[in-house]
C-alpha cells in the first residue's frame, strides 16, 4: 500500500538537498577559486515542469474528486443527481470519472514530483546559503537570483504535487 507524502519526509529531503548544494558550492570554490554559476535556463525548465503539474491538477480535479466530497458552496462542478431508474443517466454520471489506472499513474506522478521538487529546491536553497556572502559581486548576484527563481519553481512544483496527490486519495482514508 502506498502511503501519503508526509511533510516531515519532504522537509528531510529539502535538508538533504540543502547540504548537497552547500557542499557543491564549497567544493567548486575550494578547487577552482570561482563562484558556482547557476544558469537561468534551469529555472525556466523547472517553472515549465511546475506549471505542467499545476495544470494537470486543475484539469484532473473534476474527474478525481468524488461528488460527495465536493461542497455545494465550492466553485468546482456540483454533484450529479441521478434518477434511480435511469441506467443511461448513471452511465453518463460515471463517464467523466478518471479511469483507475490513470488515477494511479497521476498519484505516482504527484508523489515523484513532490519528492523531486523538494530535493532540487533544497539544492538551490543550499546554493543560496553558500553564496549569500558573495551576493555583492555580479556573478554571485546572478547565481543567487537564478537560484531563487529555481527554488520558487520548486515550491510551486511541490505544492501542486501535494494538492494533486490529495485529490487521488481513495475515499475511506486509503
C-alpha positions as CSV (number, residue, x, y, z in Angstrom):
1,X,0.0,0.0,0.0
2,X,1.3,3.4,-0.9
3,X,1.3,6.0,2.0
4,X,0.6,9.7,1.6
5,X,3.5,12.0,1.3
6,X,4.3,13.4,4.8
7,X,5.5,17.0,5.2
8,X,8.3,15.7,7.6
9,X,9.6,13.5,4.8
10,X,9.7,16.4,2.4
11,X,11.5,18.6,4.9
12,X,14.1,15.9,5.4
13,X,14.5,15.7,1.6
14,X,14.9,19.5,1.4
15,X,17.6,19.4,4.1
16,X,19.5,16.7,2.2
17,X,19.3,19.0,-0.9
18,X,20.5,22.0,1.1
19,X,23.5,20.0,2.3
20,X,24.3,18.8,-1.2
21,X,24.0,22.3,-2.7
22,X,26.1,23.9,0.0
23,X,28.9,21.3,-0.2
24,X,29.0,21.6,-4.0
25,X,29.5,25.4,-3.8
26,X,32.3,24.9,-1.3
27,X,34.0,22.2,-3.4
28,X,33.8,24.4,-6.5
29,X,35.1,27.4,-4.6
30,X,38.0,25.4,-3.0
31,X,39.1,23.7,-6.2
32,X,38.7,26.4,-8.8
33,X,38.5,29.6,-6.7
34,X,35.4,30.6,-8.6
35,X,31.8,31.2,-7.8
36,X,29.5,28.4,-8.9
37,X,27.5,29.7,-11.8
38,X,23.8,28.9,-11.9
39,X,22.2,29.0,-15.4
40,X,18.8,30.8,-15.6
41,X,17.6,28.3,-18.2
42,X,17.5,25.6,-15.5
43,X,15.0,27.6,-13.5
44,X,12.9,28.1,-16.6
45,X,12.7,24.4,-17.1
46,X,11.6,23.9,-13.5
47,X,8.9,26.5,-14.0
48,X,7.7,24.7,-17.1
49,X,7.5,21.4,-15.1
50,X,5.8,23.1,-12.1
51,X,3.2,24.8,-14.4
52,X,2.6,21.4,-16.1
53,X,1.9,19.6,-12.9
54,X,-0.3,22.5,-11.7
55,X,-2.3,22.5,-15.0
56,X,-2.7,18.7,-14.7
57,X,-4.1,19.1,-11.2
58,X,-6.5,21.8,-12.3
59,X,-7.7,19.8,-15.3
60,X,-7.9,16.5,-13.4
61,X,-9.7,17.9,-10.4
62,X,-13.3,17.5,-11.7
63,X,-12.5,13.9,-12.7
64,X,-10.8,12.9,-9.4
65,X,-13.0,14.5,-6.7
66,X,-15.9,12.3,-5.7
67,X,-19.3,14.1,-5.9
68,X,-19.9,13.5,-2.2
69,X,-16.6,15.2,-1.3
70,X,-17.4,18.4,-3.1
71,X,-19.0,21.1,-1.1
72,X,-22.1,22.7,-2.6
73,X,-20.6,26.1,-1.9
74,X,-17.3,25.3,-3.8
75,X,-16.6,26.8,-7.1
76,X,-16.0,23.4,-8.7
77,X,-18.6,21.3,-10.5
78,X,-21.6,20.4,-8.5
79,X,-22.6,16.8,-7.6
80,X,-24.6,14.9,-10.3
81,X,-28.0,13.9,-9.1
82,X,-29.1,10.8,-11.0
83,X,-32.6,9.5,-11.1
84,X,-32.7,6.0,-9.7
85,X,-34.5,4.3,-12.6
86,X,-32.4,5.6,-15.5
87,X,-29.4,3.4,-16.3
88,X,-28.2,5.8,-19.1
89,X,-28.1,8.7,-16.6
90,X,-25.9,6.6,-14.2
91,X,-23.6,5.7,-17.1
92,X,-23.3,9.4,-18.1
93,X,-22.6,10.4,-14.4
94,X,-19.7,8.0,-14.2
95,X,-18.4,8.7,-17.7
96,X,-16.4,11.7,-16.6
97,X,-14.7,9.9,-13.8
98,X,-11.0,9.3,-14.3
99,X,-10.1,5.6,-15.0
100,X,-8.5,4.0,-12.0
101,X,-5.2,3.2,-13.8
102,X,-4.8,6.8,-14.9
103,X,-5.6,8.0,-11.4
104,X,-2.9,5.6,-10.0
105,X,-0.4,7.0,-12.6
106,X,-1.4,10.5,-11.6
107,X,-0.8,9.7,-8.0
108,X,2.6,8.3,-8.8
109,X,3.4,11.4,-10.8
110,X,2.4,13.6,-7.9
111,X,4.5,11.6,-5.4
112,X,7.5,11.7,-7.7
113,X,7.1,15.4,-8.4
114,X,6.8,16.4,-4.7
115,X,10.0,14.4,-3.8
116,X,11.9,15.7,-6.8
117,X,10.8,19.3,-6.3
118,X,11.8,19.1,-2.6
119,X,15.3,17.7,-3.4
120,X,16.0,20.2,-6.2
121,X,14.5,23.1,-4.3
122,X,16.7,22.2,-1.3
123,X,19.7,22.0,-3.6
124,X,19.1,25.6,-4.8
125,X,18.5,26.8,-1.3
126,X,21.9,25.3,-0.3
127,X,23.5,27.2,-3.2
128,X,21.8,30.4,-1.9
129,X,23.0,29.7,1.6
130,X,26.6,29.2,0.4
131,X,26.6,32.2,-1.9
132,X,25.0,34.7,0.5
133,X,28.4,36.1,1.4
134,X,29.3,37.0,-2.2
135,X,25.9,38.4,-3.3
136,X,27.5,41.8,-3.8
137,X,29.6,40.5,-6.8
138,X,27.9,40.4,-10.2
139,X,28.4,36.6,-10.6
140,X,27.2,36.0,-7.1
141,X,24.2,38.1,-7.6
142,X,23.3,36.4,-10.8
143,X,23.7,32.9,-9.3
144,X,21.6,33.8,-6.2
145,X,18.9,35.3,-8.4
146,X,18.8,32.3,-10.7
147,X,18.7,30.0,-7.6
148,X,15.8,32.0,-6.0
149,X,13.8,31.7,-9.2
150,X,14.5,27.9,-9.4
151,X,13.6,27.5,-5.7
152,X,10.3,29.3,-6.3
153,X,9.6,27.0,-9.2
154,X,10.3,24.0,-6.9
155,X,8.0,25.4,-4.2
156,X,5.2,25.6,-6.8
157,X,6.0,22.1,-8.0
158,X,5.9,20.6,-4.5
159,X,2.6,22.5,-3.7
160,X,1.0,21.4,-6.9
161,X,2.1,17.8,-6.4
162,X,0.8,17.6,-2.9
163,X,-2.5,19.0,-4.0
164,X,-2.7,16.6,-6.9
165,X,-1.8,13.7,-4.6
166,X,-4.5,14.7,-2.1
167,X,-7.1,14.5,-4.9
168,X,-6.0,11.0,-5.9
169,X,-6.7,9.5,-2.4
170,X,-9.4,6.9,-2.2
171,X,-12.4,7.5,-0.1
172,X,-12.2,6.0,3.4
173,X,-8.7,7.1,4.1
174,X,-6.9,4.6,1.9
